[in-house]
Amino acid sequence: MKVTFLGTGTSQGIPIIASNHPVCLSKDPKDKRLRVSILIEWSTYTYVIDCGPDFRQQMLRANVSKLDGIVFTHEHADHTMGLDDIRPFFFKQGAIHLYAHQRVFKALKKRFDYIFTTAPKYPGVPSVVEHTIENKPFTLSNLEVIPIDGLHYKLQVFGFRFKDFAYLTDMKTVSSAEMNKLKNLDVLVVNALREEPHISHFNLEEALDFIDMLKPKKAYLTHISHLLGFHDDVQQNLPKNVFLAYDNLQITI
């Protein structure tokens, strides 16, 4: 299984519009972060977790020619607002499969009512196939996926385990029962917004403590704010098995 980090930034991305923060002015490509998302590929299958406002750019940059489906962690704009850009895939291959909590589908139907309407559609509007996720295993093509239930402040969000790889973003609270689903991982991806505590995200210390409790072979940090610092500076101070993810990074599990 190959994983491509399509975006590793927080809700505003890096650089932030009109910001003079040193990280936003950095010339290092690893300090340029689109909104958070990953591409997962195995066998002949291709799935994306979340499709934020940078979805079109991410699909072009990663040269994605086929999309079997999109899996949503939650309904916030930086994870959903690229949904209209599934149109080229729809024109090429037909209705796109979406996987989400029923609450997320409710939000999507408000924002993208023209996609989900049962009335005759405007020409060019894509069609989708809905798959409602609950906190129990489900299947993407031939791969079992285990949801990891957590809280983003007070909002329920899902992370996902695919075999020995797990992806958690926008997490602040994970119960011990859900953490039990994350044992014996080869790779764990988890959000680490900044050093200062945050109401709805792990900060760096919390992310590292979470990793230390689960003890995956490797861990990658994502959903990163400019306030965490320069990529290379942060990486120098991380444990030897923990890495700061960056846009376009590809790993094989």
C-alpha positions as CSV (number, residue, x, y, z in Angstrom):
1,M,0.0,0.0,0.0
2,K,1.3,3.4,-1.0
3,V,0.3,6.6,0.9
4,T,0.8,10.1,-0.6
5,F,0.5,13.1,1.7
6,L,-1.6,15.4,-0.5
7,G,-1.7,18.1,2.1
8,T,-0.2,18.4,5.6
9,G,-1.4,21.9,6.6
10,T,-4.0,23.3,8.9
11,S,-7.3,24.9,7.9
12,Q,-5.6,28.0,6.4
13,G,-2.7,26.2,4.8
14,I,0.9,27.5,4.8
15,P,1.6,30.2,3.8
16,I,-1.4,32.0,5.2
17,I,-2.8,34.8,3.1
18,A,-1.3,38.2,3.9
19,S,1.0,36.7,6.7
20,N,4.5,37.9,7.3
21,H,5.3,35.1,9.7
22,P,8.8,33.7,9.0
23,V,7.5,30.2,8.3
24,C,5.0,31.7,5.8
25,L,7.9,33.4,4.0
26,S,10.0,30.3,4.0
27,K,11.5,29.2,0.6
28,D,11.7,25.6,1.7
29,P,9.1,23.5,-0.2
30,K,8.5,21.4,2.9
31,D,7.2,24.6,4.6
32,K,4.5,24.9,1.9
33,R,1.4,23.0,3.1
34,L,-2.0,22.5,1.4
35,R,-5.0,21.5,3.4
36,V,-4.7,18.1,5.0
37,S,-5.5,15.0,2.9
38,I,-3.9,11.7,1.9
39,L,-4.1,9.4,-1.1
40,I,-4.1,5.7,-0.5
41,E,-3.3,3.3,-3.3
42,W,-3.1,-0.5,-3.4
43,S,-3.5,-3.1,-6.2
44,T,-5.6,-1.2,-8.7
45,Y,-7.5,0.9,-6.2
46,T,-7.2,4.6,-5.4
47,Y,-9.0,6.4,-2.5
48,V,-8.6,9.8,-0.9
49,I,-9.3,10.7,2.7
50,D,-10.9,14.1,2.8
51,C,-11.2,16.6,-0.1
52,G,-10.6,20.2,1.1
53,P,-10.4,23.4,-0.9
54,D,-7.1,22.3,-2.5
55,F,-8.4,19.0,-3.9
56,R,-8.2,20.1,-7.5
57,Q,-4.6,21.2,-7.1
58,Q,-3.7,18.0,-5.2
59,M,-5.2,15.7,-7.8
60,L,-3.3,17.5,-10.6
61,R,0.0,17.5,-8.6
62,A,-0.3,13.8,-7.8
63,N,-1.3,12.9,-11.3
64,V,-4.4,11.0,-10.1
65,S,-6.3,9.6,-13.1
66,K,-8.8,7.4,-11.3
67,L,-10.6,7.8,-8.0
68,D,-12.5,4.9,-6.5
69,G,-13.9,7.0,-3.6
70,I,-13.5,9.6,-0.9
71,V,-13.6,8.8,2.8
72,F,-14.4,11.7,5.1
73,T,-13.1,12.2,8.7
74,H,-15.6,15.0,9.4
75,E,-17.5,17.9,7.9
76,H,-15.3,20.9,8.4
77,A,-14.7,23.1,5.4
78,D,-10.9,22.3,5.1
79,H,-11.9,18.6,4.8
80,T,-14.9,18.9,2.4
81,M,-14.9,22.0,0.3
82,G,-13.3,20.4,-2.8
83,L,-16.2,18.1,-3.4
84,D,-17.3,19.9,-6.6
85,D,-14.0,19.0,-8.2
86,I,-14.9,15.3,-8.4
87,R,-16.6,16.3,-11.7
88,P,-13.7,15.2,-14.0
89,F,-13.6,11.8,-12.4
90,F,-17.4,11.6,-12.7
91,F,-17.3,12.5,-16.4
92,K,-14.6,9.7,-16.9
93,Q,-15.9,6.9,-14.7
94,G,-19.4,7.6,-13.4
95,A,-20.8,8.2,-9.9
96,I,-18.2,8.6,-7.2
97,H,-18.4,6.6,-4.0
98,L,-18.4,8.7,-0.7
99,Y,-17.9,7.3,2.8
100,A,-19.0,9.3,5.8
101,H,-20.8,9.5,9.1
102,Q,-24.5,10.3,8.5
103,R,-24.0,13.7,10.2
104,V,-21.3,14.5,7.6
105,F,-23.7,13.6,4.8
106,K,-26.3,15.9,6.3
107,A,-23.7,18.8,6.2
108,L,-22.6,17.9,2.6
109,K,-26.2,18.0,1.4
110,K,-26.6,21.5,2.7
111,R,-23.4,22.8,1.1
112,F,-23.7,20.8,-2.1
113,D,-27.4,20.3,-2.4
114,Y,-27.2,20.3,-6.2
115,I,-25.0,17.1,-6.1
116,F,-27.3,15.2,-3.8
117,T,-30.7,16.3,-5.3
118,T,-33.1,13.7,-6.6
119,A,-34.6,16.3,-9.0
120,P,-33.3,16.6,-12.6
121,K,-29.7,17.9,-12.3
122,Y,-28.1,20.8,-14.1
123,P,-25.9,19.3,-16.9
124,G,-22.4,18.6,-15.6
125,V,-23.3,18.1,-12.0
126,P,-21.7,14.9,-10.6
127,S,-23.5,12.0,-9.0
128,V,-22.3,10.2,-5.9
129,V,-23.0,6.9,-4.1
130,E,-23.4,7.3,-0.4
131,H,-22.0,4.8,2.1
132,T,-22.7,5.7,5.7
133,I,-20.0,4.9,8.2
134,E,-20.6,3.8,11.8
135,N,-18.1,2.9,14.4
136,K,-17.6,-0.6,13.0
137,P,-15.4,-2.0,10.3
138,F,-16.3,-1.5,6.6
139,T,-14.8,-2.4,3.3
140,L,-13.2,-0.3,0.6
141,S,-13.0,-2.5,-2.5
142,N,-11.2,-5.5,-1.0
143,L,-9.6,-3.8,2.0
144,E,-11.1,-3.8,5.5
145,V,-11.1,-0.4,7.3
146,I,-11.4,0.1,11.0
147,P,-12.8,3.5,12.1
148,I,-11.2,5.1,15.1
149,D,-13.7,7.3,17.0
150,G,-12.5,10.5,18.6
151,L,-13.4,14.1,19.5
152,H,-12.3,17.3,17.8
153,Y,-13.2,19.5,20.8
154,K,-16.9,18.4,21.1
155,L,-17.3,17.2,17.5
156,Q,-17.2,13.5,16.7
157,V,-14.5,12.6,14.1
158,F,-13.2,9.4,12.6
159,G,-9.7,8.3,12.1
160,F,-9.1,5.1,10.1
161,R,-6.9,2.0,10.3
162,F,-5.9,0.2,7.1
163,K,-4.1,-3.0,8.0
164,D,-1.0,-1.8,9.9
165,F,-1.4,1.8,8.9
166,A,-3.6,4.4,10.7
167,Y,-4.5,8.0,9.9
168,L,-5.9,10.3,12.5
169,T,-6.4,14.0,12.0
170,D,-8.2,16.8,13.9
171,M,-8.1,14.7,17.1
172,K,-8.1,16.0,20.6
173,T,-9.5,13.1,22.6
174,V,-9.3,9.4,22.0
175,S,-10.7,6.9,24.5
176,S,-8.7,3.9,25.7
177,A,-11.2,1.6,23.9
178,E,-10.4,3.3,20.6
179,M,-6.7,3.4,21.3
180,N,-6.8,-0.4,21.6
181,K,-7.7,-0.5,17.9
182,L,-4.3,1.2,17.2
183,K,-2.0,-1.4,18.7
184,N,0.8,-3.0,16.7
185,L,1.0,-0.4,13.9
186,D,3.8,-0.1,11.4
187,V,2.9,3.5,10.7
188,L,0.7,6.0,12.6
189,V,-0.2,9.4,11.2
190,V,-1.5,11.9,13.8
191,N,-2.2,15.6,13.9
192,A,0.2,18.0,15.7
193,L,-0.9,21.5,15.3
194,R,1.6,23.6,17.2
195,E,3.6,23.7,20.5
196,E,1.0,25.7,22.4
197,P,-2.1,23.8,23.6
198,H,-5.2,24.0,21.4
199,I,-8.8,23.4,22.2
200,S,-9.5,20.9,19.4
201,H,-6.2,19.5,18.2
202,F,-3.2,17.7,19.7
203,N,-0.3,20.0,20.2
204,L,3.2,18.6,19.6
205,E,3.6,17.3,23.2
206,E,0.2,15.6,23.2
207,A,0.9,14.0,19.8
208,L,4.3,12.7,21.0
209,D,2.7,11.3,24.2
210,F,0.0,9.6,22.1
211,I,2.7,8.1,19.9
212,D,4.7,7.0,22.9
213,M,1.6,5.2,24.3
214,L,0.9,3.3,21.1
215,K,4.5,2.6,20.1
216,P,4.1,2.3,16.3
217,K,7.2,1.4,14.4
218,K,7.1,4.8,12.7
219,A,4.9,7.9,13.2
220,Y,4.3,11.0,11.0
221,L,2.9,14.3,12.1
222,T,0.3,16.2,10.0
223,H,-2.3,19.0,10.1
224,I,0.6,21.4,10.9
225,S,0.3,25.1,11.6
226,H,3.0,27.7,10.8
227,L,3.3,28.2,14.5
228,L,4.9,24.8,14.9
229,G,8.0,26.2,13.2
230,F,10.3,25.5,10.2
231,H,10.1,21.9,9.0
232,D,13.9,21.2,9.3
233,D,14.1,22.8,12.8
234,V,11.2,20.8,14.2
235,Q,12.4,17.5,12.6
236,Q,15.8,17.8,14.4
237,N,14.1,17.7,17.8
238,L,11.7,14.8,17.2
239,P,12.3,11.2,18.4
240,K,14.1,9.0,15.9
241,N,11.0,7.1,14.8
242,V,8.8,10.3,14.4
243,F,8.8,12.4,11.3
244,L,7.2,15.6,10.2
245,A,5.1,14.8,7.1
246,Y,5.3,17.2,4.2
247,D,3.3,17.7,1.0
248,N,4.1,15.1,-1.7
249,L,5.8,12.7,0.7
250,Q,5.1,9.1,-0.3
251,I,5.5,6.1,2.0
252,T,5.0,2.4,1.4
253,I,3.5,0.2,4.0
